[in-house]
Amino acid sequence: MTSKDVARVAGVSQSTVSYVMSGKRPISERTRRIVEDAMAQLTYQPNAGARALASQRTQIVAVVMPFDVALGATGLMAFIEEITLAARARDHDVLIVTAEEGVDGLRRVAGRALCDAVVVMEVSSDDPRAAIARELRVPTLFIGFPDDAEGLHCIDFDFEDGARLLVRELAASPRVSALVWGSETVDRGLNYVPRFRDAAQEAAAAAGVALDWVPLERDRVEEQVQAVLAGGCEALLVTAHLNRVVHAVQEAGLRPGTDLDLVALATDVEATGFTVPLTAVSTHPRDVSRQAMTWLFDLLERGAGPAQVRRVPAFVTRRSSVRAGSTPLVPRP
C-alpha cells in the first residue's frame, strides 16, 4: 500500500495525505480523521526511508549510554522507559547505543545521519563526549553534568541539594556514616558521585557533624556494615546497595527508626519496600527523563537556543526510619 492508495480510499489528494502525516500544513480535523481511518483500513505504514528523504528527518532519537556489563542497565531502565514513551508520543523511535564506543559512538550516530537528536547518559566528570557534542549539528542533551559544561545543554537531578537534605535529617547525630558508591562506580568517573560527596561533606561540616565516608564494595557490603555498626554508629546515610545494607542492619538485631537512624538516596518505590519505610530523597529518574525529552524536542523543533544547565529539584520525604526527636527543625533554604 502507498499514500496514493490512502488518498484514493479517503477521497482526497495525495498531497493532503502527505500533509496529514507530516503536519507541515494545517488540515481540518474532519479531513484528518478521514485520512487516518483510510490508513487504518489499509493497514498503511509510511515508508521510513521515504519520509526521511522528504523531511530530512529520521524520526529517531539516539540514546548514548555505555554501561558496564558487570553492573548491567537495571538502574537506567526507568530513564529508558520514559525516554521511549516520550519519543513515541512524538512519533519517534529510540536507537540505543550501548557499546563502549565513547566519542566514536557519538560521531557514528550523528555523522551518519542516523538520528534527529541525541541524549547522552552515564556522564563522567571529564567526559570526552562533551567536546564532540559541541560540534554536532543535531540537538544533543546530556543527562548529567560534565565538569566543562560550557556550550552544552545539560539536565540532571540536583544531587548537591539532595546530599544537603539527607545530612540535615541526621544533623542531630554527632557522627554519621555515609555508606556510598564503591570503586565500581567511582572508577567510572560518573559525575554525580563527587557532586553528592562534596555537598554532603560541606553540609556536615556546617552542622558540626563528623561524616565518615564508607565506599561499599560489592563483595564486602555486609562485612562493612557490620564494622560500622560495631563502631557504635547510630546514623546511616545510604546511597548504594540499599537492600543489602538494610538486611545487614536487621541481621544485627537493629531496627531503623527505633535503634538507629537511616536515610537513603532512593526512589519512592525502593524506600517504601521495607518493613520500616525509609526517609529518603528520590532522584526521580522518570521526572528527569520527561523533562529532558520535553527540552530535547523543543530544541529539535525550535532550534538550539542558549546552552544551559538545569537541575531537577530535590526534596526529602520523611517516613519512619529516623527516630522521633532526631531530626532538628532546620528550615529549608
N, C-alpha and C positions, 0 to 999 in steps of 0.2 A: 504494500500500500504506500502511496505517496501523498503529498499535500494536495496534488491535483485531484486525487480520489476523494479526499476530505472535502475539498471545495465543491465537487460535483454533488456529493450527498447532502451537504449543508445548503447548497443553492447560493453560494457566494463566490466571489473571485478568489483565485489562488493567492493573490496579494493580501486579501483580508485574512486568510488562514495564517499567512506568514506574520501579519501584524498581531494577531491573537497570541501566537507563540512567542514572539519577541518582545511584545509590549512597547514597541517603538512608536506606535501611534494610538491615539485614543479610539477605542471601539466600544459601541454601546453594549450594555450588559446583556441585552436580548441576543445580539449577534454573537457575543462571546459564548453564551450558553449553547446556541445552535451549533457553533463550530466545535465546542468541546464535546457535545453529545455525538456529533458525527465522528470525532476521533475515537470516542469510546466504542461506538457501534462497529467501527472498522478495526478496533484494537490497534490504532496507529501510534507508532513511536517515532518521533522525529529522529532523523539520522544525525548522530552526534558530530560526525566529521563534517557534514554539510553545514550544520549550524555553526560550527567553529569557523569554517571558511567565510560564511556570510557575515557573521557578527564579530569575527576576530576574538571570540571568547571560547574557552574550552568548557565552561561550566564546571570547573574543578577547582577545589581548594586543596593545596598540598599542606600536610602537617609533617614537619620535620622533627622527629622525636626519637633519636637514637637512644636505646636503653640497654642496660647491662643484662645479658641473657640470664645470668645467675639470679638477678633480682626480679626479672620479669616486668610486665607492664601493668600489674594489678593496680598500683597506685595511680596510674594515668587513665584508667578506663572511665572514670567519671568525667574527666576532661573530654576524652574522645567521644563519649556518647553525646554530650551536649554540643560539641562542635559539629558532629554529624547531623544531629537533629536540626541545628540552626542552618546548616548548609542545605539540607534537603528542603527546608521551608523556603529557601531562595532558589530552588531548582538547581542546586549544585551537588556534585558528588565530592567525596573526600579521597584523596590519594595519600596514604601514609607511607612516609619514607623512614624506615626503621633501621636500615643498615648503618654501620658505624662509618659513615662517609664524611661527616663534618661539613666543611666548606664545599667539597666536591658534590655532595648530595644536594646542597642548596643551589649550586651552579647548574646542576643537571636538570632539576625540575623547572627552574626559571629559564635557563638558557635554551632549552629545547621547546619552550612554549608549551609545557605540559600542564600548566595551571594558570588561573587568573589571579591568584593571590596565595600567600604563604603564611602559615603560622609556625613559629619556631618555639619548640618546647625543650625542657630539660636544659635550661640556660645556665652556663657556668659564669663565674665572675670574670674570667678572662676568656670570653667566648670568641673564637676565631670567626664565627659566622657573622658577627656584628659588622666587621669590615666589608664583607661581600654584600651584606644586606643593604648597605648604603648605596650600592651600585645597581641594584636590581630595578628593573622597570615596572615590575608588578608590585602591588601593595604587599608589604611584609610587616607582620606584627609579632613581637616577642612576648611570650608569657613568661615573665621573669626579667630581671634587670642585670645586664652585664655592667661591669664597673664603668665602662665607657659607653654610655647610652646616648651620646650626642648624635643627633640626626636620626634617631630611631623612634619607632612607635612601640612602647612597652607598657604592659599591664600586668599586675600581679596582686596577690593578697598582701596586705600590709603586715608582713612578718615582724617588722620592728615594733609596731604598736601591739601586736599580738603578744610579743615577748613581755612588753611592759605590763600589760594587763594581767598576765599569768603570774609574774613576780609580785605584783601588787596584791593578788589574792593570798599570797603566802608571806606578806611583809610583817606579820606579827611573829613569825618564827625567826629566831636568831640565826639559824642555819638552814639552807635549802640545798638539796641535791638535785641537780638537773640531769636527768637520765636521757641522753640525747643521741643523735645520729652518730654511728660509728665510722670506722675507716672506709667501709664500702661506699658510703655516701660522701664523706668528706673528701676522699681521694678523687672523686669525680669533679670536685670544684664547684658543685652546684651553688648558685648564688645566694639562695635563701639561708644557708647554714650560717655564714658569717654575719648576715644581716640580723638574724634572730639572736645569735650569740652576743654580738656587741651590744645590742639593745638590752638584752637581759642582764648583762654584766653592769651596764650603766645604771639600770633601774635598781638593781640590788645594792650597788654602792650608794646610790642616793637615799635608799631606805635604811641603810646601815645593816644590811643582811649579808652574811657570808654565803657566797654561792659556789658550791662545788660542781665543777663541770665534769660529768662522767660519760664519756662516749661508750655506748653499748656495742659490743662486738657480737655478731650473730651467734657464735658458738659458745658464748660465755654469759649470756644475759642473766640467767638465774643466779649464777655464781656472783656476778657483780651486784645484783640487787640484794642478795643475802649479805654481802660485805657492807653495803651502805646501811642496811638495817641494823647489822651488828654494831656499827659505829654509833648507833643511837639517834640517827637522823629521823625526824618525825614529820618532815615536809618534803614531798617529792614533786618535781615538775618534769613531766614525761613528754617527749616528742617522738620516740621511736620504740618499736616492739611493744606496743601498749598492752596487748593481750597477755604476753609473757610476763611483763612487769606486774600487772595486777594479779596474775595467777601466783607469781612468786611471793607477793605480799600476803596473799591469802594462805599460801602454804606455810608461811612463817607464823600463822595464827593471828594475823593483824587484819583489821577491818578499816578501810578508808572512811573517814568521817567520824570514826569512833576512837581508833588508836593512833591514827596519823592523818595528815592532810595530804591529798593527792589531787593535782590539777594536770590537765593534759592539753596538748595541741592536737585536736582530734575532731573529726566530723561529728555531727549530732548523732548519726547512726552508731558510730563507734562508741561515743561517750555514754550512750544510754543502753548499751548492750551488756552491762554488768549488773550484778546483784545490787550494788550501790552505784547509782548513776553518777557520773563524774562531772565536776565543774570543769568547763573546757572552753577554749577558744577554737572555733571551727575555721579551717582555711577556705571553706566554701568553694570547692573546685568547680561546682556547677555554676555558681554565680560568676566566678571569674571567666569561665568559658563563654557563658551567654553574653557578658559584657564585651569580651574580646571579639566575638563574632559580629555583634552589632556594630562595633567600631570598624572591623575589617571591611564589612560590606559598605559602610559609609565611605571608607577610603576608596573602595573599588568603584562606587557609583558617583562620588562627588570629587574625586581627586585626592592627592596626597595629604594636603593640609599640613599644619605645623607639627613637627615631631614633638612628642611629649611623653612623660612617664605618668601613668595613672595607677593609683592604689585603691584596691577594694577594701573598704574599712573593716577593721577588726572589732569584735565585741565579745564579751565574756558571758556565758550562760552559767549561772550558779545552780548547782544541784546539791547532792548530799555528801560529797567526798571531802568536804572541808568542815572541820569541827566548828560547832557554834561558838562564836566569840573569837575565832581565829582570824577572821578577815577584818582588817582595820577599815573604818569608814573613811576612805580616801576618795574625794570627788574625782571624777574623770576629767581629764584635760579638755 
